[in-house]
Amino acid sequence: MRTGNRIAKHERSAYSDRMQEELSPNVAKVAAALREHGVAGEIVVLPESAPTAAAAAEQLGCEVGAIANSLVFDADGAPLLVLTSGAHRVNTDLVARLIGATRVRRATPEFVRQATGQAIGGVAPVGHPAPLRTLVDKWLARHERVWAAGGHPHTVFPTTFEELVRITGGTPVEVE
């Protein structure tokens, strides 16, 4: 456990697969995907649910802009994952133009679960049943460390903008 900073009170060093599975099978899938991609950052279990960027930032002691929200959209019937800075809103008209879609809209909870296997509020950038087309907000590059969900509303992991682009195969874009 780290000491000397705000995340020390809740950060866990590598915890066992058993603990991950008890929290959620999705967390175990995300942890496995992170290992497969060579991600050094470990999943952190937060003391409280963090279904919003503001809630996560408060618990982690970081700027809300350093939270990488994983937002799933319905782009002409296909799932689209947008990893955006917690300080931004996604301009769906802009995103539709960027990807050549007729319409991009927020996905329903059922659509999100079908596409990712995860519930809204804890959707990770990886660990889905199949890879998703992904856009990554360029604003995340302004932060040395960003935090992304770990497959459950109580979990996050530290990463970087460059690493998010690499592990998702995402396209860096302006989303706002």
N, C-alpha and C positions, 0 to 999 in steps of 0.2 A: 504494500500500500504506500502510495506517495505521501510525503509530508511536506509542509511548507507552502501549500497553496490550497485554494478553496475546494478543489475536487478531492482532496485527501479524505474528507469525511465519508465519501461514498464510493470511491474508486476501489476496485478489487484488482489485484494482480490476477494472472491467468487463473480462471476458475474452471473446475472440471466440466467435462461434457455432461456429466450427470446433473450438475447444478443448472447448466444451460437448458437441458431437457426438462427439468422440473419447472423452470420459468416458462418455457415455451419451446416446442419443437422448432418453431421458426427461428429462434435465436441460435439453436444448434446449426441449422441450415446456413444461416448468415455467417456464423463463425467459421464453418467449414469453407464457405465460398471465399471469405477473407483470407484464410490460410492458403487456399488454392491460388489466389491472386498475389500471394506474397506480401500481404498487408501486415505491417508490424504492429499497428495499433490494436489493442484488445478491447473487447466489448466491456462497457462499464454499466453496472446496474445502478440506476438512480433510486433514491429512497422514495420518490413519489413519481407518479405517472407524468410524462411530459408529452402530451398530445399536440402541443403547439411549440413553435420556435421560442416564444417568450418564456414559456414554462421551462424548457430545456436550458435556455441561456441563464435564467435565474439560478437554477440548480448547479450549473457548471461554472458560474461566475465569469461568463464571457459575454461579448456583444451579441445581440440577437442576429446581426448580420453574419456571424460566424457559424450559424446553424444552417446546415444544408437540408432544407425541407425536401422530402421526396413526395412529389405531387403527381398523381396519376390522372391523365386526361383521356377522354374518348375522342380520338382524332379520326373522324369518318368511320367509326366502328372499331378501330384498332387502338390498343393501349399505347400511350405515350407517357414516358416517365420524364418529368422535368425536375431536376435538382436545382432548386433556387435558394438564394440567400434568404434567410428568415426575415430580412428587412425589406424584401420585395414582394410584390404581387405579380403574378404572371399575366401578361397581356395576351389573351387567347387569340385575338385577331392577328397580332404580330406573329405569334407562334404558328398559326395556321398558314400565314404567308411564307414563313421560313421553311416549313416542311411540305408545302404544296397541298395542304388539306383544304377541303371546302369548309369544314367546321371543326373547331376544337372546343370542347366543353369539359367542365369538371365531371369526373366519372362518379357513378353511384358507388356506395360501399360494396355492393355485390360485384360490380364490374372490377373494382380494385382488388377484391379478394380473389376473384377468378384469375386475374392477370398476374398477381404477385404471390398469392397464397398467404398474404398478410393483411391485417386489418388497418384501416385508416388510423393515423396517430402513431404508428410504429413501423411504417413501410421503410424497409432498408433499400439501398441502391442496388444490392445484389441478393442472391439467395432465392430467386424466383423460379417457378417451374420451367420457364424458357426466357432467354434474353429479351429485354424490352428495348425498343427504340428509345434513346435517351438524349436529352438536351441538358447541358450543364451551364448554369448561370455564370458568366464571366466575372461577376462581382465577387464570387467566392474566392477568386485568386488574390483578392486584397488582404486575405487573412492567412497568416502563417499556418495556423491550425484551424480546421473546421470540424464540426461534429455532425455525424449523420446517424439516423435511427438504426437500431440493431435488430429489427424484426419484431419488436414489442414496445409498447409505449413507455416501459421502464428501462429501456436499454438504448445506448448510443455508443459510437466508437469514434476515436480521433482519426483524422485523415487530412489530406491536403486537396486542393483543387486539382492538381496534376494527377494525383492518385485516383480521384473520383473519375476523371476523364478516362484514365487507363483501365480501371477495373470494370467500368460500365461500357466502354467503347463509345462513350457519349461524344456529342458535338458541342464544343463551347460556343455559346451564343449570348446575346443580350436578350433577356426575357421581359423586360419592363419598358 
